[in-house]
């Protein structure tokens, strides 16, 4: 049984060579070439990606907090100097 096409979902595909050690298929309906088992995200990759996004957002948030605190302190200092 051939795998379903990644583009149109048709089950009518034929073998069309080997790419990087994996079987390649061509859809008879739309002509799309694809590899079987081309699930590019597995659980480990998804977990790493989620961790990277989380760490990035935490670092970006702390930078924004530090920047806004510095900016507020600068504005307060300017206000204090101007009022004297």
Secondary structure, 3 states (H helix, E strand, C coil): CCCCCCCCCCCCEEEEEEECCEEEEEECCCCCEEECCCCCCCHHHHHHHHHHHHHHHHHHHHHHHHHHHHHHHHHHHHHHHHHC
